[in-house]
Amino acid sequence: MSLVEAAPVLRDPAFHPYIDFHADTLMMFSDGPEGPKEGPRAGLKPDLWDFPQGMVDIRRLAEGGCEAQFFSTFLPPENHMTQSDESYRSHLYDGLTDAVKKYPDKIAFAKSYEDLISNKAKGLISLFLTFEDGRMVKSLDLLDQYYQLGYRLITLTWNHSNCLGNPSSDDPLDMEKGLTPLGKDVVQRMNELGMIVDVSHLSDRGFWDVADVSSKPFVASHSCCRALNPHRRNLTDPMLRRLAEKGGFIGINFFSYFCGRSVKDEYSRVEDICDHIEYAVNTAGIDSVGLGSDFDGFDSICDVASPLDMHKIFEELEKRGWKWGQIEKIAHENAERVIKDILD
């Protein structure tokens, strides 16, 4: 591995502040901040401070050294929805907003690089709002409205085609279906507004469409390397290089189907995660790789199962000969640079 070495720093080698570009934890608020109205959990309010049923909560983010967490508004398949997309989005939004009001000494919203740095100086964890599946963005006017509400990243598709484009697929013909005309307009408008375009889940053609259309860097917020695991969701070597050429960033996903040793591996080891980090670094460069855990978006076994386990990645990289400064880039510096380049 050819990496530029940084001067040694006398600090705990296991502790690095980190930025995670993707977690699905907000689904806990799908019934609203007041909790479900019926069933065995009726009236039990979900609390983001302590959410032991999930992988992420504020307590563990703080103890694990999180600098910023990108919280996804994941839209389940439309045939699984029991409410409108807008009602569902509003529940998740209100749940996170209530948490920020309840714990102002721990967390704060961030909409820009300045917010991130300001929150960091105050000892606050920055929370970024995102969409996973851009199907609600049915017009540029709606995109502008979501920007005003504070959303700063959109994963253009999930696993189904939508108004913006087509997802990754096992069918080679579907992989050749890219962005819609609206999808291309949305990418350009996101560039103008200062929103992060995310190609995770997008078809191969869609990736290249974004690379052609976007005037700013873009990201794959929670993906891995197809050369190590052939899952369709992972990026090929040419994609990794193009992402880097555009000034972008890949957040390595911890889900075993993507970073494990096969597409059906039920266990992701810390060594597997670090293999993908190293491969991406050697292919795209040290400045284009970071973390996109997908916490609360998968249920397979993982060595890194919560923010409290993030140190395992940094310890493993150190065992492999990485220097402090190199690990800092993966942990948070590359993410900070992307946030500055796109959201500033």
ZAMARGU-4260 file (C-alpha; in steps of 0.2 Angstrom, whole numbers, plus 5000, padded with zeros to 4 digits):
<rodrens>
0) 5000/5000/5000 | 5008/5016/4994 | 5002/5030/5006 | 5010/5047/5011 | 5016/5045/5029
5) 5011/5058/5042 | 5021/5064/5057 | 5017/5053/5072 | 5006/5060/5085 | 5006/5055/5104
10) 4988/5050/5106 | 4978/5035/5110 | 4980/5025/5094 | 4963/5017/5096 | 4953/5034/5097
15) 4949/5044/5082 | 4934/5056/5080 | 4924/5050/5065 | 4911/5055/5053 | 4898/5041/5047
20) 4889/5045/5031 | 4875/5034/5033 | 4863/5026/5046 | 4845/5021/5045 | 4841/5024/5064
25) 4827/5037/5061 | 4815/5023/5056 | 4812/5021/5075 | 4801/5036/5073 | 4790/5029/5059
30) 4775/5030/5070 | 4779/5047/5075 | 4789/5054/5090 | 4774/5049/5102 | 4776/5031/5097
35) 4764/5018/5090 | 4745/5021/5095 | 4741/5003/5094 | 4749/4986/5099 | 4761/4981/5113
40) 4771/4996/5111 | 4757/5009/5111 | 4762/5025/5119 | 4780/5020/5121 | 4790/5035/5115
45) 4806/5031/5105 | 4821/5040/5113 | 4836/5044/5102 | 4847/5046/5118 | 4845/5027/5123
50) 4839/5015/5109 | 4846/4998/5114 | 4835/4989/5101 | 4845/4998/5087 | 4864/5000/5083
55) 4864/5019/5086 | 4859/5031/5099 | 4866/5048/5105 | 4874/5040/5121 | 4884/5028/5110
60) 4888/5041/5097 | 4896/5052/5111 | 4905/5038/5119 | 4912/5031/5102 | 4919/5048/5097
65) 4907/5053/5083 | 4909/5070/5076 | 4895/5069/5064 | 4881/5057/5059 | 4872/5057/5043
70) 4854/5051/5047 | 4844/5044/5033 | 4826/5046/5029 | 4824/5029/5022 | 4808/5027/5012
75) 4802/5009/5013 | 4795/5001/4997 | 4778/5010/4992 | 4768/4994/4994 | 4774/4992/5012
80) 4769/5009/5017 | 4754/5012/5028 | 4754/5031/5027 | 4759/5044/5014 | 4777/5047/5010
85) 4775/5065/5017 | 4767/5059/5033 | 4781/5046/5036 | 4795/5059/5032 | 4787/5071/5044
90) 4787/5058/5058 | 4806/5055/5056 | 4810/5074/5054 | 4800/5078/5070 | 4808/5064/5079
95) 4825/5070/5076 | 4820/5088/5079 | 4813/5084/5096 | 4829/5075/5100 | 4839/5090/5096
100) 4828/5101/5107 | 4829/5088/5121 | 4848/5086/5121 | 4855/5103/5116 | 4871/5099/5126
105) 4875/5084/5115 | 4869/5086/5097 | 4865/5099/5085 | 4859/5100/5067 | 4872/5104/5053
110) 4868/5111/5036 | 4885/5117/5031 | 4903/5115/5034 | 4903/5130/5045 | 4890/5122/5056
115) 4900/5106/5057 | 4916/5116/5063 | 4905/5127/5075 | 4897/5111/5083 | 4914/5103/5084
120) 4921/5118/5094 | 4906/5117/5106 | 4908/5098/5109 | 4892/5094/5100 | 4889/5080/5088
125) 4883/5086/5071 | 4867/5078/5063 | 4865/5079/5044 | 4848/5075/5037 | 4847/5064/5021
130) 4835/5055/5010 | 4838/5037/5004 | 4827/5035/4989 | 4823/5052/4980 | 4806/5047/4975
135) 4798/5061/4984 | 4808/5074/4974 | 4795/5075/4960 | 4800/5092/4955 | 4814/5105/4957
140) 4802/5115/4968 | 4800/5101/4980 | 4819/5099/4980 | 4820/5117/4985 | 4808/5114/4999
145) 4818/5100/5006 | 4833/5110/5005 | 4825/5123/5015 | 4820/5110/5028 | 4838/5106/5030
150) 4841/5090/5020 | 4858/5090/5013 | 4861/5073/5004 | 4850/5063/4993 | 4853/5044/4989
155) 4845/5046/4972 | 4837/5028/4972 | 4835/5014/4983 | 4831/4996/4976 | 4817/5002/4964
160) 4816/5013/4949 | 4809/5031/4954 | 4806/5048/4946 | 4825/5051/4946 | 4833/5035/4939
165) 4836/5017/4941 | 4844/5006/4954 | 4858/4993/4954 | 4851/4976/4947 | 4857/4958/4944
170) 4850/4961/4926 | 4863/4968/4915 | 4850/4977/4904 | 4843/4986/4920 | 4861/4991/4924
175) 4861/5001/4908 | 4846/5011/4913 | 4852/5028/4920 | 4845/5044/4926 | 4829/5051/4920
180) 4828/5069/4913 | 4821/5075/4929 | 4835/5065/4938 | 4848/5075/4928 | 4840/5091/4932
185) 4839/5087/4950 | 4858/5083/4951 | 4861/5100/4943 | 4850/5109/4955 | 4858/5100/4970
190) 4875/5106/4964 | 4868/5124/4963 | 4860/5123/4980 | 4874/5114/4989 | 4867/5097/4992
195) 4877/5080/4991 | 4872/5069/4977 | 4874/5051/4982 | 4876/5036/4970 | 4874/5022/4982
200) 4860/5010/4976 | 4861/5018/4958 | 4863/5008/4942 | 4880/5007/4934 | 4873/5019/4920
205) 4866/5030/4933 | 4883/5032/4941 | 4891/5037/4925 | 4876/5049/4921 | 4880/5058/4938
210) 4898/5058/4934 | 4894/5067/4917 | 4881/5079/4924 | 4887/5084/4941 | 4899/5099/4941
215) 4903/5096/4960 | 4910/5081/4969 | 4898/5067/4973 | 4898/5052/4985 | 4894/5034/4987
220) 4889/5036/5005 | 4887/5017/5009 | 4895/5006/4996 | 4910/4994/4995 | 4922/4988/4981
225) 4916/4976/4968 | 4933/4969/4965 | 4933/4961/4983 | 4914/4957/4983 | 4904/4956/4967
230) 4888/4962/4974 | 4880/4974/4961 | 4879/4988/4975 | 4898/4989/4975 | 4908/5001/4964
235) 4920/4995/4951 | 4938/5001/4949 | 4934/5013/4935 | 4920/5020/4946 | 4931/5022/4961
240) 4944/5031/4950 | 4931/5042/4943 | 4923/5046/4960 | 4941/5052/4965 | 4944/5062/4949
245) 4928/5072/4953 | 4934/5075/4971 | 4921/5063/4978 | 4921/5050/4992 | 4916/5032/4996
250) 4909/5028/5013 | 4913/5010/5016 | 4898/5000/5021 | 4899/4987/5035 | 4885/4976/5029
255) 4891/4958/5026 | 4883/4956/5009 | 4893/4970/5003 | 4909/4970/5012 | 4910/4951/5017
260) 4919/4938/5008 | 4904/4933/4997 | 4887/4941/4992 | 4879/4930/5005 | 4891/4931/5019
265) 4881/4933/5035 | 4896/4939/5045 | 4907/4955/5042 | 4923/4955/5051 | 4933/4970/5055
270) 4947/4963/5043 | 4934/4963/5029 | 4929/4982/5032 | 4948/4986/5032 | 4951/4976/5016
275) 4938/4987/5007 | 4946/5003/5015 | 4963/4998/5009 | 4957/4992/4992 | 4948/5009/4989
280) 4963/5019/4995 | 4975/5010/4983 | 4962/5012/4969 | 4955/5029/4972 | 4968/5037/4983
285) 4969/5041/5002 | 4959/5057/5000 | 4943/5048/4993 | 4938/5035/5006 | 4929/5036/5023
290) 4915/5027/5033 | 4897/5024/5028 | 4892/5011/5041 | 4874/5008/5036 | 4870/5005/5055
295) 4852/5000/5058 | 4850/4996/5039 | 4856/4978/5041 | 4854/4964/5053 | 4869/4952/5049
300) 4882/4949/5062 | 4896/4962/5061 | 4912/4965/5072 | 4908/4983/5071 | 4890/4983/5077
305) 4888/5001/5085 | 4898/5017/5087 | 4906/5009/5102 | 4915/4997/5090 | 4922/5010/5078
310) 4939/5009/5087 | 4941/4992/5080 | 4943/4998/5063 | 4956/5011/5068 | 4966/4998/5078
315) 4966/4985/5064 | 4972/4999/5052 | 4986/5003/5064 | 4991/4984/5065 | 4993/4985/5046
320) 5005/4999/5047 | 4994/5014/5045 | 5000/5030/5053 | 4990/5042/5063 | 4987/5055/5050
325) 4982/5042/5037 | 4969/5035/5049 | 4962/5052/5053 | 4959/5054/5034 | 4948/5039/5034
330) 4940/5043/5051 | 4934/5061/5048 | 4946/5072/5037 | 4940/5066/5020 | 4922/5068/5025
335) 4925/5085/5032 | 4934/5090/5015 | 4919/5083/5005 | 4906/5093/5016 | 4917/5109/5014
340) 4918/5107/4995 | 4899/5103/4992 | 4890/5111/5007 | 4901/5127/5010
</rodrens>
